[in-house]
């Protein structure tokens, strides 16, 4: 989106550097451009990315950066369009600090954006979300979407992450795990281990299956093993669990309670590691934003595990966090910073 000309300078001041902040997601990538020491100038979008380890990962990462940057440049005030980039920061899912994947992302970004490594930062999107949410101050970002992760900062340069080790290993509190749990529960209901509720019919119908068909359990087994199902297929069932819990289904409510406690435990682990007694916690991700039953239970679990730690709204988004990190590459640190 273009920023109104009346709130931004039409001409770049001599020596002012153009900064870019990228939020690279699976569906699309957003690039936001700003003047160093100033506000946002323009924003553009490009295609999404996949994990860099995938066969098409490097090509899609490069295309996402270049196309979103080009789209943002087209929306700059005309006098800024030829201004070279001075620094950029990119937040993308699946990039772990200190990993070979991060080094690969840095090399790809340097080539795509024509910037030296010292004027670039490539990191996980949870880190840019953290920087945007608390503007460099202390706090914890608790993300629950298809996957889940928690990351926090003490505001003095120390950060810690918890969970988010991949959907095959560690995604408690995520929409994916909620969906997988309810599907597993429905099979236990079908074979007699658990007394059936309306949950079985709702979940199987959502998968296009007849609850009265004796072959339905085998059909479920085949569905979840299909290449296109994966984490997103399980996550698509989470809203049904939230709705069932709201209508009084005790089994669905138990699933949400268990995952709310897992999310609170993640936040508690980060707070303990960073020695934050009552940190502000910013809840993000589609599950925490849209599943009201899960969110309310997380609030209750946090009240038990971290008294005095409220769920707060972010001060800025992940793109703003990326811009903040980019500014740190070209601007001297504030005098109060270590």
Secondary structure in CASP SS format (residue, H / E / C, confidence):
PFRMAT SS
TARGET T0000
AUTHOR 0000-0000-0000
METHOD secondary structure of the structure
MODEL  1
X C 1.00
X E 1.00
X C 1.00
X C 1.00
X H 1.00
X H 1.00
X H 1.00
X C 1.00
X C 1.00
X C 1.00
X C 1.00
X C 1.00
X C 1.00
X C 1.00
X C 1.00
X C 1.00
X C 1.00
X E 1.00
X E 1.00
X E 1.00
X E 1.00
X E 1.00
X E 1.00
X E 1.00
X C 1.00
X C 1.00
X C 1.00
X E 1.00
X E 1.00
X E 1.00
X E 1.00
X E 1.00
X E 1.00
X E 1.00
X E 1.00
X C 1.00
X C 1.00
X C 1.00
X C 1.00
X E 1.00
X E 1.00
X E 1.00
X E 1.00
X E 1.00
X E 1.00
X E 1.00
X E 1.00
X C 1.00
X C 1.00
X C 1.00
X C 1.00
X C 1.00
X C 1.00
X C 1.00
X C 1.00
X C 1.00
X H 1.00
X H 1.00
X H 1.00
X H 1.00
X H 1.00
X H 1.00
X H 1.00
X H 1.00
X H 1.00
X H 1.00
X H 1.00
X H 1.00
X H 1.00
X H 1.00
X H 1.00
X H 1.00
X H 1.00
X H 1.00
X C 1.00
X C 1.00
X C 1.00
X H 1.00
X H 1.00
X H 1.00
X C 1.00
X C 1.00
X C 1.00
X C 1.00
X E 1.00
X E 1.00
X E 1.00
X E 1.00
X E 1.00
X E 1.00
X E 1.00
X E 1.00
X C 1.00
X C 1.00
X C 1.00
X C 1.00
X C 1.00
X C 1.00
X C 1.00
X H 1.00
X H 1.00
X H 1.00
X H 1.00
X H 1.00
X H 1.00
X H 1.00
X H 1.00
X H 1.00
X H 1.00
X H 1.00
X H 1.00
X H 1.00
X H 1.00
X C 1.00
X C 1.00
X C 1.00
X H 1.00
X H 1.00
X H 1.00
X E 1.00
X E 1.00
X E 1.00
X E 1.00
X E 1.00
X H 1.00
X H 1.00
X H 1.00
X H 1.00
X H 1.00
X H 1.00
X H 1.00
X H 1.00
X H 1.00
X H 1.00
X C 1.00
X C 1.00
X C 1.00
X C 1.00
X E 1.00
X E 1.00
X E 1.00
X E 1.00
X E 1.00
X E 1.00
X C 1.00
X C 1.00
X C 1.00
X E 1.00
X E 1.00
X E 1.00
X E 1.00
X E 1.00
X E 1.00
X C 1.00
X C 1.00
X C 1.00
X C 1.00
X C 1.00
X E 1.00
X E 1.00
X E 1.00
X E 1.00
X C 1.00
X C 1.00
X C 1.00
X C 1.00
X C 1.00
X C 1.00
X C 1.00
X C 1.00
X C 1.00
X C 1.00
X C 1.00
X C 1.00
X H 1.00
X H 1.00
X H 1.00
X H 1.00
X H 1.00
X H 1.00
X H 1.00
X H 1.00
X H 1.00
X H 1.00
X H 1.00
X H 1.00
X H 1.00
X H 1.00
X H 1.00
X H 1.00
X C 1.00
X C 1.00
X C 1.00
X C 1.00
X C 1.00
X C 1.00
X C 1.00
X H 1.00
X H 1.00
X H 1.00
X H 1.00
X H 1.00
X H 1.00
X H 1.00
X H 1.00
X H 1.00
X C 1.00
X C 1.00
X C 1.00
X C 1.00
X C 1.00
X C 1.00
X C 1.00
X C 1.00
X C 1.00
X H 1.00
X H 1.00
X H 1.00
X H 1.00
X H 1.00
X H 1.00
X H 1.00
X H 1.00
X H 1.00
X H 1.00
X C 1.00
X C 1.00
X C 1.00
X C 1.00
X H 1.00
X H 1.00
X H 1.00
X H 1.00
X H 1.00
X H 1.00
X C 1.00
X C 1.00
X H 1.00
X H 1.00
X H 1.00
X H 1.00
X H 1.00
X H 1.00
X H 1.00
X H 1.00
X H 1.00
X C 1.00
X C 1.00
X C 1.00
X H 1.00
X H 1.00
X H 1.00
X H 1.00
X H 1.00
X H 1.00
X H 1.00
X H 1.00
X H 1.00
X H 1.00
X H 1.00
X H 1.00
X H 1.00
X H 1.00
X H 1.00
X H 1.00
X H 1.00
X H 1.00
X H 1.00
X H 1.00
X H 1.00
X H 1.00
X H 1.00
X H 1.00
X H 1.00
X C 1.00
X C 1.00
X C 1.00
X C 1.00
X C 1.00
X C 1.00
X E 1.00
X E 1.00
X E 1.00
X E 1.00
X C 1.00
X H 1.00
X H 1.00
X H 1.00
X H 1.00
X H 1.00
X C 1.00
X H 1.00
X H 1.00
X H 1.00
X H 1.00
X H 1.00
X H 1.00
X H 1.00
X H 1.00
X H 1.00
X H 1.00
X H 1.00
X H 1.00
X H 1.00
X H 1.00
X C 1.00
X C 1.00
X C 1.00
X C 1.00
X C 1.00
X E 1.00
X E 1.00
X C 1.00
X C 1.00
X C 1.00
X C 1.00
X C 1.00
X H 1.00
X H 1.00
X H 1.00
X H 1.00
X H 1.00
X H 1.00
X H 1.00
X H 1.00
X H 1.00
X H 1.00
X H 1.00
X H 1.00
X H 1.00
X C 1.00
X C 1.00
X C 1.00
X C 1.00
X C 1.00
X C 1.00
X C 1.00
X C 1.00
END
